[in-house]
């Protein structure tokens, strides 16, 4: 039994039990061998997916080849065309992001996606990350499996060929008389991975003929070490009392700051990674420590990545009331007057991924249905919450109700006939609530 077949045979039961098995099919050697072997396994739930990046004059021909080849094997092939908005050294990363945006959209719960990454790809990854100064997680290389669409947990990505060399794949393809496409851009050594593939690794293997296999084996050992470290960190994280907040998540700073600096570093990365957050650089991690050690009455923050509604693109770290918060890096815009009108019944979508809604009131009293206007703070507002003896400035009330400082300019103010009648889901003003009225819900629901 060939190493290629062995790599897939032990997963045959898992694959047969999936709702659908997607195969990332570029038309190149590795994905062609992978698809052929899956066909040989007799799977009935196979679908090939080819992403046309439009980066080559031959791209249309490659798409046609993939559709025809898959059809000849009795497999449906979906072609998805994307626009890769990048250039230079960022092109590889941008193409990968565009590709995985397609995969994340297609692969649902109980689905499996397989890619043809092999031992040579793993070796390239380790050497590439070594040149970038990666730590244990980075040097663990590509994991053999991971959940797609984190943190939603929809579908599983498998890389079954990580222990198979490209030479073994080529030998299998020759023996089976398979045909595949060659991407001429793979010879362009201006790209880092191509340079490693064409120049560095062949030179290393001249001196150490089994280098690729050994590097891939080292990745496995590092993955095991990283998994063990994660086991320990998961227990430390529990001590920090992690909480899901209105927006983002938080940790107890008293506990976190009691750990050594080394453990804090590992614990913060573990926490952020578990939330599918774009991880900070070492320099940004040092800035986070300044937030951790800041005075109780200080409100420092560290941000990285793009302004967005998604953690994977950018995020911010804050501290407040002895807790460390991680939130998406929300766009900072000008304050607007009337945002939208609302009937006090349905769900109302606000700016920056927030939603205001009406829910059943536990007390039986709440905001009545009607015509309302919603706007954000303009400065100088006053109101009197229910059961308060007098009115106060909105600034003081938000402090008293302990709303996080970075949300105070975003909290929706609900007006009726130019009178402020409610503030988010924090309070309804005196004399406004009626029997049968609704409680309010103000939540962050970023686009998927």
C-alpha positions, -999 to 999 in steps of 0.1 A, spaced: 0 0 0 15 34 -10 21 61 15 -4 82 -4 -32 56 0 -22 50 37 -26 87 45 -62 85 35 -73 50 41 -74 53 79 -97 83 75 -121 65 51 -148 59 78 -147 95 90 -149 108 55 -178 85 45 -197 97 76 -194 134 67 -224 152 52 -202 164 23 -165 161 16 -150 191 -2 -117 189 -19 -96 221 -25 -88 213 -62 -63 237 -78 -55 212 -106 -19 209 -95 0 177 -87 -9 175 -50 -46 182 -52 -50 160 -83 -35 130 -64 -57 138 -34 -89 139 -55 -79 107 -73 -73 88 -41 -106 100 -27 -124 88 -58 -105 54 -54 -120 52 -18 -154 52 -34 -168 82 -15 -202 93 -27 -203 127 -10 -173 143 -28 -174 178 -43 -143 195 -57 -140 232 -53 -116 252 -76 -108 289 -68 -99 310 -99 -77 338 -85 -75 355 -119 -38 360 -114 -26 342 -146 -36 343 -183 -40 306 -180 -64 307 -151 -95 300 -172 -78 270 -188 -70 256 -153 -106 260 -143 -118 242 -174 -92 214 -168 -104 209 -132 -141 207 -142 -134 182 -170 -110 161 -150 -134 159 -120 -163 151 -143 -144 122 -158 -141 108 -123 -177 113 -116 -172 143 -93 -189 176 -94 -165 206 -95 -176 240 -84 -156 270 -97 -154 302 -77 -138 333 -91 -123 358 -67 -105 392 -69 -71 392 -51 -65 428 -41 -28 428 -34 6 429 -50 42 420 -44 51 399 -14 16 402 0 1 384 -30 4 349 -16 -12 358 16 -40 378 -1 -47 348 -24 -49 324 5 -73 348 23 -95 350 -7 -95 312 -11 -104 306 25 -132 331 24 -147 308 -2 -141 277 18 -155 292 50 -187 301 31 -191 267 16 -182 243 44 -210 238 68 -214 218 100 -208 180 95 -187 189 63 -151 181 58 -127 201 36 -94 184 25 -64 201 11 -33 186 -6 -6 201 16 23 177 18 56 172 37 75 196 15 49 223 21 53 217 59 91 220 56 87 253 37 63 266 64 87 258 92 117 274 75 97 304 65 84 310 100 118 304 115 130 333 93 102 354 108 112 346 144 81 325 152 75 309 186 63 275 195 29 278 179 43 291 146 71 265 145 44 238 149 37 243 113 3 235 97 -19 213 119 -32 181 104 -67 193 112 -85 223 125 -120 237 128 -132 260 100 -152 291 106 -140 296 142 -154 304 166 -187 292 151 -172 257 146 -187 249 112 -169 221 94 -134 205 97 -103 211 77 -81 180 72 -45 179 57 -40 141 53 -9 143 32 14 162 56 37 132 60 39 124 23 67 140 2 62 156 -31 84 130 -47 60 103 -34 30 122 -49 48 126 -82 56 88 -83 20 80 -76 8 104 -103 32 88 -128 21 53 -119 -16 62 -123 -9 83 -155 -26 113 -140 -25 147 -157 -23 181 -138 -16 217 -145 17 235 -137 15 271 -124 44 290 -140 44 315 -111 57 288 -88 91 293 -104 92 330 -96 117 332 -67 107 367 -59 81 351 -37 94 338 -4 79 304 -5 90 298 -41 125 308 -31 125 283 -3 110 256 -26 133 262 -56 166 273 -40 168 266 -2 153 232 4 169 215 -26 203 227 -14 196 214 21 185 180 8 218 177 -12 235 176 22 208 159 42 187 138 18 159 131 42 157 167 54 121 173 43 107 143 61 127 151 92 115 187 93 80 175 89 86 151 118 99 180 139 66 198 132 47 169 146 68 169 178 64 206 182 26 202 177 26 177 206 46 201 228 22 230 219 -8 208 227 7 199 261 13 236 268 -22 244 259 -35 218 284 -17 236 312 -27 270 300 -64 260 298 -63 255 336 -45 288 342 -71 305 321 -99 292 342 -83 309 372 -85 342 354 -123 339 353 -129 346 316 -162 362 308 -181 369 276 -190 406 277 -216 427 258 -188 433 233 -159 410 234 -144 391 264 -126 399 296 -102 384 322 -96 391 359 -65 413 360 -58 406 396 -52 369 388 -35 375 355 -10 400 369 0 375 396 16 351 370 52 355 358 57 377 327 66 346 307 33 328 317 13 360 311 27 361 275 17 325 268 -16 329 286 -26 360 266 -17 344 233 -36 312 243 -67 333 253 -66 354 221 -60 324 199 -90 305 215 -112 335 206 -99 334 169 -83 368 174 -56 381 151 -26 376 173 -4 405 184 32 409 175 59 408 203 59 446 203 21 448 206 23 422 234 47 444 253 21 473 249 -6 450 263 16 445 294 15 483 299 -23 481 299 -21 452 324 1 472 347 -17 506 343 -33 524 373 -68 514 382 -82 548 371 -64 548 338 -81 537 305 -53 528 282 -57 507 251 -37 488 224 -51 482 190 -38 463 159 -51 453 125 -79 470 106 -109 488 120 -135 461 116 -163 441 132 -143 409 131 -116 398 155 -97 381 127 -91 415 110 -83 437 140 -89 441 177 -83 463 207 -73 456 243 -87 478 272 -87 476 310 -116 486 332 -126 478 368 -97 453 373 -105 434 341 -87 431 308 -110 433 278 -105 422 242 -129 437 216 -130 440 178 -113 472 166 -145 490 159 -144 519 134 -141 553 149 -165 577 131 -181 611 136 -211 613 159 -243 616 139 -277 631 148 -307 608 141 -295 573 133 -328 557 125 -365 557 135 -378 527 155 -412 514 164 -401 500 198 -411 465 188 -389 450 161 -351 447 159 -332 477 148 -297 475 133 -274 503 144 -239 513 134 -208 492 140 -226 459 143 -249 468 172 -285 458 174 -313 473 195 -343 452 202 -374 448 223 -378 416 245 -404 405 271 -400 423 304 -395 402 335 -414 428 356 -443 432 331 -435 469 327 -413 485 300 -411 507 270 -444 509 250 -445 506 213 -444 539 194 -424 561 172 -389 567 184 -357 582 172 -323 568 180 -291 588 182 -258 587 200 -244 611 225 -239 647 214 -229 661 248 -248 677 276 -277 652 278 -296 648 311 -322 624 322 -338 607 352 -338 569 353 -367 551 369 -369 553 407 -344 581 409 -351 613 429 -336 637 403 -321 639 369 -284 637 363 -260 642 334 -257 613 311 -220 613 316 -223 607 354 -250 581 349 -230 560 325 -201 561 349 -224 550 378 -239 522 357 -203 511 349 -207 510 311 -173 504 296 -157 537 286 -152 527 250 -189 520 246 -202 553 261 -202 572 228 -219 542 211 -248 536 235 -281 543 217 -302 571 231 -339 565 225 -360 597 220 -397 603 217 -408 637 206 -373 651 214 -375 637 249 -349 611 261 -369 581 273 -343 553 275 -306 547 272 -296 514 255 -307 485 278 -293 503 308 -325 521 320 -358 535 310 -365 571 322 -389 580 349 -426 579 339 -420 562 306 -426 525 314 -461 510 310 -477 477 318 -472 453 289 -442 473 277 -409 457 265 -375 455 281 -347 466 258 -318 446 244 -286 462 231 -262 437 217 -232 434 194 -239 412 164 -210 415 139 -216 404 103 -206 368 96 
